[in-house]
């Protein structure tokens, strides 16, 4: 699995990149079809914006956003939202697989 970190309007320190990688590595534990993760970190005025794009095989990419005045808080919010989206997708796919129409004659 490929994790890409992109920064806009600032440079990410090694500690921030390591923190992002550590948080992003947790996402595939919730759904095994994750093929790539791209994290975009932007700094505008006093606010940090984080966007997480999770590429899933055989599906549309899942995008989550978060903003905060604290970089680490924004990263936490964004990865938590990405995990929630991945978990919801997995549940949705599993639910559709097991719903079959059963008649009274078996």
C-alpha positions as protocol buffer text, in pm:
chain_id: "A"
residue {
  index: 1
  type: UNK
  ca { x: 0 y: 0 z: 0 }
}
residue {
  index: 2
  type: UNK
  ca { x: 124 y: 345 z: -93 }
}
residue {
  index: 3
  type: UNK
  ca { x: 102 y: 648 z: 140 }
}
residue {
  index: 4
  type: UNK
  ca { x: 171 y: 988 z: -18 }
}
residue {
  index: 5
  type: UNK
  ca { x: 208 y: 1308 z: 183 }
}
residue {
  index: 6
  type: UNK
  ca { x: 175 y: 1643 z: 5 }
}
residue {
  index: 7
  type: UNK
  ca { x: 213 y: 1986 z: 163 }
}
residue {
  index: 8
  type: UNK
  ca { x: 89 y: 2323 z: 42 }
}
residue {
  index: 9
  type: UNK
  ca { x: 203 y: 2665 z: 160 }
}
residue {
  index: 10
  type: UNK
  ca { x: 442 y: 2514 z: 416 }
}
residue {
  index: 11
  type: UNK
  ca { x: 688 y: 2233 z: 472 }
}
residue {
  index: 12
  type: UNK
  ca { x: 613 y: 1931 z: 686 }
}
residue {
  index: 13
  type: UNK
  ca { x: 875 y: 1837 z: 942 }
}
residue {
  index: 14
  type: UNK
  ca { x: 998 y: 1481 z: 972 }
}
residue {
  index: 15
  type: UNK
  ca { x: 799 y: 1443 z: 1295 }
}
residue {
  index: 16
  type: UNK
  ca { x: 474 y: 1548 z: 1125 }
}
residue {
  index: 17
  type: UNK
  ca { x: 537 y: 1316 z: 829 }
}
residue {
  index: 18
  type: UNK
  ca { x: 607 y: 1029 z: 1067 }
}
residue {
  index: 19
  type: UNK
  ca { x: 288 y: 1107 z: 1263 }
}
residue {
  index: 20
  type: UNK
  ca { x: 79 y: 1119 z: 944 }
}
residue {
  index: 21
  type: UNK
  ca { x: 227 y: 789 z: 825 }
}
residue {
  index: 22
  type: UNK
  ca { x: 160 y: 624 z: 1162 }
}
residue {
  index: 23
  type: UNK
  ca { x: -205 y: 738 z: 1159 }
}
residue {
  index: 24
  type: UNK
  ca { x: -260 y: 651 z: 789 }
}
residue {
  index: 25
  type: UNK
  ca { x: -120 y: 300 z: 832 }
}
residue {
  index: 26
  type: UNK
  ca { x: -417 y: 220 z: 1061 }
}
residue {
  index: 27
  type: UNK
  ca { x: -675 y: 274 z: 784 }
}
residue {
  index: 28
  type: UNK
  ca { x: -616 y: -55 z: 593 }
}
residue {
  index: 29
  type: UNK
  ca { x: -678 y: -252 z: 915 }
}
residue {
  index: 30
  type: UNK
  ca { x: -1047 y: -164 z: 878 }
}
residue {
  index: 31
  type: UNK
  ca { x: -1083 y: -260 z: 509 }
}
residue {
  index: 32
  type: UNK
  ca { x: -846 y: -475 z: 305 }
}
residue {
  index: 33
  type: UNK
  ca { x: -932 y: -319 z: -34 }
}
residue {
  index: 34
  type: UNK
  ca { x: -742 y: 5 z: 38 }
}
residue {
  index: 35
  type: UNK
  ca { x: -482 y: 44 z: -236 }
}
residue {
  index: 36
  type: UNK
  ca { x: -337 y: 392 z: -169 }
}
residue {
  index: 37
  type: UNK
  ca { x: -370 y: 684 z: 71 }
}
residue {
  index: 38
  type: UNK
  ca { x: -287 y: 1045 z: -10 }
}
residue {
  index: 39
  type: UNK
  ca { x: -273 y: 1302 z: 268 }
}
residue {
  index: 40
  type: UNK
  ca { x: -268 y: 1671 z: 171 }
}
residue {
  index: 41
  type: UNK
  ca { x: -167 y: 1919 z: 440 }
}
residue {
  index: 42
  type: UNK
  ca { x: -236 y: 2289 z: 381 }
}
residue {
  index: 43
  type: UNK
  ca { x: -165 y: 2590 z: 599 }
}
residue {
  index: 44
  type: UNK
  ca { x: -380 y: 2900 z: 554 }
}
residue {
  index: 45
  type: UNK
  ca { x: -338 y: 3192 z: 793 }
}
residue {
  index: 46
  type: UNK
  ca { x: -369 y: 3037 z: 1140 }
}
residue {
  index: 47
  type: UNK
  ca { x: -555 y: 2724 z: 1031 }
}
residue {
  index: 48
  type: UNK
  ca { x: -427 y: 2384 z: 926 }
}
residue {
  index: 49
  type: UNK
  ca { x: -633 y: 2199 z: 665 }
}
residue {
  index: 50
  type: UNK
  ca { x: -588 y: 1825 z: 616 }
}
residue {
  index: 51
  type: UNK
  ca { x: -741 y: 1619 z: 337 }
}
residue {
  index: 52
  type: UNK
  ca { x: -720 y: 1241 z: 321 }
}
residue {
  index: 53
  type: UNK
  ca { x: -794 y: 1060 z: -6 }
}
residue {
  index: 54
  type: UNK
  ca { x: -828 y: 683 z: 31 }
}
residue {
  index: 55
  type: UNK
  ca { x: -820 y: 489 z: -295 }
}
residue {
  index: 56
  type: UNK
  ca { x: -1021 y: 168 z: -281 }
}
residue {
  index: 57
  type: UNK
  ca { x: -1003 y: -105 z: -543 }
}
residue {
  index: 58
  type: UNK
  ca { x: -1325 y: -137 z: -744 }
}
residue {
  index: 59
  type: UNK
  ca { x: -1471 y: 185 z: -606 }
}
residue {
  index: 60
  type: UNK
  ca { x: -1462 y: 561 z: -591 }
}
residue {
  index: 61
  type: UNK
  ca { x: -1197 y: 725 z: -370 }
}
residue {
  index: 62
  type: UNK
  ca { x: -1310 y: 822 z: -21 }
}
residue {
  index: 63
  type: UNK
  ca { x: -1226 y: 1182 z: 71 }
}
residue {
  index: 64
  type: UNK
  ca { x: -1226 y: 1328 z: 422 }
}
residue {
  index: 65
  type: UNK
  ca { x: -1142 y: 1681 z: 536 }
}
residue {
  index: 66
  type: UNK
  ca { x: -1056 y: 1837 z: 870 }
}
residue {
  index: 67
  type: UNK
  ca { x: -930 y: 2174 z: 989 }
}
residue {
  index: 68
  type: UNK
  ca { x: -795 y: 2300 z: 1318 }
}
residue {
  index: 69
  type: UNK
  ca { x: -552 y: 2555 z: 1454 }
}
residue {
  index: 70
  type: UNK
  ca { x: -344 y: 2258 z: 1580 }
}
residue {
  index: 71
  type: UNK
  ca { x: -179 y: 2045 z: 1309 }
}
residue {
  index: 72
  type: UNK
  ca { x: -193 y: 1722 z: 1509 }
}
residue {
  index: 73
  type: UNK
  ca { x: -563 y: 1770 z: 1595 }
}
residue {
  index: 74
  type: UNK
  ca { x: -645 y: 1823 z: 1227 }
}
residue {
  index: 75
  type: UNK
  ca { x: -455 y: 1505 z: 1133 }
}
residue {
  index: 76
  type: UNK
  ca { x: -638 y: 1308 z: 1404 }
}
residue {
  index: 77
  type: UNK
  ca { x: -981 y: 1433 z: 1293 }
}
residue {
  index: 78
  type: UNK
  ca { x: -912 y: 1363 z: 927 }
}
residue {
  index: 79
  type: UNK
  ca { x: -780 y: 1009 z: 978 }
}
residue {
  index: 80
  type: UNK
  ca { x: -1069 y: 931 z: 1216 }
}
residue {
  index: 81
  type: UNK
  ca { x: -1315 y: 1043 z: 949 }
}
residue {
  index: 82
  type: UNK
  ca { x: -1135 y: 835 z: 686 }
}
residue {
  index: 83
  type: UNK
  ca { x: -1152 y: 529 z: 914 }
}
residue {
  index: 84
  type: UNK
  ca { x: -1525 y: 591 z: 963 }
}
residue {
  index: 85
  type: UNK
  ca { x: -1583 y: 614 z: 587 }
}
residue {
  index: 86
  type: UNK
  ca { x: -1385 y: 295 z: 522 }
}
residue {
  index: 87
  type: UNK
  ca { x: -1573 y: 109 z: 797 }
}
residue {
  index: 88
  type: UNK
  ca { x: -1908 y: 229 z: 664 }
}
residue {
  index: 89
  type: UNK
  ca { x: -1817 y: 117 z: 312 }
}
residue {
  index: 90
  type: UNK
  ca { x: -1716 y: -225 z: 437 }
}
residue {
  index: 91
  type: UNK
  ca { x: -2042 y: -261 z: 632 }
}
residue {
  index: 92
  type: UNK
  ca { x: -2243 y: -150 z: 330 }
}
residue {
  index: 93
  type: UNK
  ca { x: -2076 y: -405 z: 104 }
}
residue {
  index: 94
  type: UNK
  ca { x: -2121 y: -686 z: 357 }
}
residue {
  index: 95
  type: UNK
  ca { x: -2488 y: -599 z: 418 }
}
residue {
  index: 96
  type: UNK
  ca { x: -2576 y: -610 z: 48 }
}
residue {
  index: 97
  type: UNK
  ca { x: -2415 y: -947 z: 5 }
}
residue {
  index: 98
  type: UNK
  ca { x: -2633 y: -1122 z: 266 }
}
residue {
  index: 99
  type: UNK
  ca { x: -2977 y: -977 z: 182 }
}
residue {
  index: 100
  type: UNK
  ca { x: -3169 y: -1223 z: -30 }
}
residue {
  index: 101
  type: UNK
  ca { x: -3539 y: -1249 z: -80 }
}
residue {
  index: 102
  type: UNK
  ca { x: -3675 y: -1552 z: 101 }
}
residue {
  index: 103
  type: UNK
  ca { x: -4017 y: -1684 z: 20 }
}
residue {
  index: 104
  type: UNK
  ca { x: -4230 y: -1881 z: 263 }
}
residue {
  index: 105
  type: UNK
  ca { x: -4172 y: -2200 z: 59 }
}
residue {
  index: 106
  type: UNK
  ca { x: -3836 y: -2340 z: 155 }
}
